[in-house]
Amino acid sequence: MKLMQKAGEEMVKKNHKHADSKFYKYFRSKLFQRIIVLVGTWLILSSVVAYEAAPKKYKLAVGNVSVYDIQAPRDIENKLKTRENAEKKASGLTPVIIDIPNANNDMLNGAYEYFDGLEQLIRKLNGSKKDGLSDEVFRQYDPEGVYSVLFELDEPDRLLLFSEKGLDDLEAIKNRIIRTVIPGLTLKKLMAEDLNMEIQRSLQSLESPSEDAMPALLSEDVLYKVIKPNSKIDEEATQAQRDAFIESYTKENPVIIYKDERIISKDDIVTEDKFEVLKELNYIDSEGKPDYLLYVAVFLIIFLLLLLTLLYFQNFHPKIFGDRNSIWLICVIILITTFFAWVMREFVPDFSYLLMPIYIAPVLIAIFLGVEPAVAVNLMLTFSFGLMVSENYEFLLMSLVGGTFAAFFTFNATQRRKISWTGVVLGFINALIIVFTGIINKKSLESLLNDGGLAFISGLFSMILAIGIMPFLETTFNIVTPLKLLELADPNHPLLKRLLMEAPGTYHHSLMVGNLAEAATREIGGNALVSRVGAYFHDVGKLKRPQFFKENQISSNPHDRLTPNLSALVITSHTKDGEELAQKYHLPKIISDIIVQHHGTTLIVYFYHKASQSDKGEELKEETFRYEGPVPDTREAAVVMLADSVEAAVRSMPEKTQGKIEGLVHKIIKDKLDDGQLDRCDLTLKDLSTIADSFMQVLSGVFHERIEYPDLEKKDSLIDLDNSIYNIKAQKNDGRKISSETGHIQPSEEFEDPKGNH
């Protein structure tokens, strides 16, 4: 039982250890570190922008007496006042009137029904006169009281109505009502509120000089019962008309508080409309709480800008996106620029949009990483900082135009003087933008001169800061710039001076490789300066054992006393030795990579061939005679590899004619391609052809034909004799000789390899 418990505890410890190791591994991974740096940059940049974008708060409420003089930071509409004016105007609009369906017909039909019913009632009563014309009789024949108006008639009037003359009078009333009065009313827009007035007018028109009450009472009764509204207000259409008018009026007649105009003065009463203006400007301090909504908005906007920039790098610059060092560099530059932007906003808030040194980012990134990354970051920072100075669109124009020019002007700058002059040019560009926008805004001449001068200073200030910051970033991130490369290419560099004094043959070989590599790299669109400097340092590892390489030998060859395996080990070690020296002398990584990669995994054919002819009968492994690599992963490193092999092979040729040199150059490039040494770089077949042509142009200038001088006949004959001896020796060994480093077959076994061995 104890054994099982102990085993379980050990298993738990092992699992915890594995989990801790896995977490620690992820924590140390480049991906995790990049995420942390990016998140930190986002939080810091967003915090600064949100803090500066948030307006000053005032503790005010409607009805309070203001203790502040508050001016408008920009043109802003007093929406409440505009709405109030619009509604006042809209209240006088005529409503939309629509007809009530069948209302006119209903009035005529009602009149006919009224008079027909009355006539029938009279006829029924005439047939029952024996019962008299009392109220009880009327109720008996008119139980619903439709003609209750008859109760109002005196006895004589009732008798008149039920006489023949009364029926004639009733017919006359009917005709006047149906043929004259009602048709006249149907021609009008009868609204419910106007009915009483219209009926009274109609009754007045019906008045007759007769003293009989019956016609007037019947006319009034029928009109009030049958006349109904034939029109009504379309509430929905009227409201739509009102809303449309208000919307149009508010657009055409807004109440504007212009920039720098006073919104409210000290000791003024805070009215509702002014309070709404201050609220819209986010000037009202609500219980002293921060404007969290503004902060969230700023953080999300900058997150989207940063995400868009990262997606651009991922799709169009994957090397930068995948390189932790490059991402860290970009983030540090962004934070440095953000710091100076914050300083300007804090200490010169009124002119910060003119003095903000945003060009620091595009200049440094263009120098370190290229134009396109610089423009992308400049766009991101332009819109981010634009949130801080949203009321000044001149800043956006200056930053977009000037920042893009800054990236193009400083890319591949080889002199600090050029960067300084770029500051002057950017200053003029800034000043022109400010002047042109000022002319559009009708600013005064004095304002144009002041603002233009400040904008000019901004361009110079950005360049001064960029030049001052650049060396620290170069050292911190071990990044190479054209300026740094020029410093490395100086012959007075300590490592090059050592190479000249301790391995002069290697030094001069490196200079020649530099010429070849620079010319070829320039033709294929690569960084020619990187290739040249990489070529200068590619063989510095030979400083550890310079006498083991043929170009540094004067008499004896140490390889004559070593086995092929040991010789191969000595030869291949110079790449690793070079990497150690590069670290010791703080050479940039891109140069260190060229030192390690300039032989790739090439087979040392000479010693491999020599070992294969040994009588020891040992099993021969090809890996023993190959460089450790890796193969070149950049165009520049690949060109240095090809230039190194070509220079060594051509220098060892006994007869350097143009045709033979050209054939050898093409053969070397083809051998490297077939051996897989160019698999990781992005050179195309067209690039390889261009590289070969560039090599030939340089080599033709070095190994050109010379005229024969008369006094050199004896020397020429010695050369001929030497060539004859050389040919005899070549025939003894099948006419072949193998270069120890290039791997190319040469015409003689006895001819010494210029890179180190027989």
JOZIBEL-V665434 format. One record per pair of residues at least 24 apart in sequence whose C-alpha atoms are under 6 Angstrom apart, sorted by the first residue. I is the first residue (numbers start at 1). J is the second residue. If there is no record, write none. Layout:
i = <I	I>
j = <J	J>
//
This chain:
i = <46	49	50	50	52	53	56	57	57	57	58	58	58	59	59	62	62	62	63	63	64	64	65	65	65	66	66	66	67	67	68	69	69	70	70	70	71	71	71	71	72	72	72	73	74	75	75	75	76	76	77	77	77	78	78	78	80	81	82	82	82	86	86	90	95	96	96	96	97	97	97	98	98	99	99	100	100	103	104	107	107	110	189	190	190	190	191	191	191	192	305	333	353	354	355	357	357	359	359	360	360	362	362	363	363	366	366	367	368	371	375	398	412	414	414	423	423	423	424	426	427	427	428	430	430	431	431	478	479	480	489	503	503	505	505	510	510	513	513	516	516	517	517	517	520	520	524	531	534	534	535	538	540	541	541	541	541	542	549	549	550	550	550	550	551	551	564	564	568	572	594	597	597	597	597	598	599	600	600	600	601	601	601	601	602	602	604	604	605	606	606	606	631	633	633	634	635	645>
j = <299	388	295	298	388	388	283	283	284	285	283	284	285	284	285	270	271	272	269	270	269	270	267	268	269	266	267	268	266	267	266	265	266	262	263	264	260	261	262	263	259	260	261	259	259	257	258	259	256	257	255	256	257	255	256	277	273	273	250	254	255	246	249	242	238	233	234	238	232	233	234	231	232	230	231	230	231	230	186	226	227	226	231	229	230	231	229	231	232	229	380	361	395	455	458	458	462	403	462	462	466	403	407	406	407	407	411	411	481	407	404	430	482	482	483	459	460	463	460	459	456	459	456	455	456	455	456	588	588	588	533	546	552	551	552	535	536	643	644	643	695	639	640	643	691	694	687	636	591	594	640	595	578	574	575	577	578	574	755	756	754	755	756	757	754	755	607	611	625	627	637	629	630	631	632	641	641	629	630	631	626	627	628	629	626	627	740	741	743	738	739	740	677	680	681	681	681	742>
//
